């Protein structure tokens, strides 16, 4: 089964987008710290994915934990329960604010059109990391789909390979043939059907010079 062909990976773009992580770090650190004050367990990759997708789940767990703690304390009076829960409520508001700021943040990319987004940030081995593989696949890799485009690309690659080989030979005899169209005009003529064919006179002349230079080397 024919598959799509990878023709280019833009390493500079990949590195630039991944580098935007530095702009996210203060917000990520605050979000993690705010979560840890909720006493809902250790921050982890799973927790981070929940926060990215549906932070309301964390909020509900925090509310339930606060309620359970109050019930366990035996406090019945509504006013006293409110006072006792103020610290937990403040911690939860800090978490909500941190998540909101993180989700709405857009890094400065200046002339670059594409920047890192929260979707491409993971938490792994006690650190936040840009998902370079996902970023590359989304923004920095260029493919040709199977079919005519791939066939055309392969044919153009063949031409480019041939041109580069010819150019290296011409450099040996001191010719200045850097203009691609000049090479086409010099080395090719059209047959009676209008198709390009090598110019035998030119090829013979260049071959003679190459052989002569090789003999005197």
Beta strands, then each sheet from edge to edge (+ up, - down):
strand 1: 5-9
strand 2: 121-124
strand 3: 127-130
strand 4: 141-144
strand 5: 188-190
strand 6: 196-198
sheet 1: 1+ 4-
sheet 2: 2+ 3-
sheet 3: 5+ 6-
end
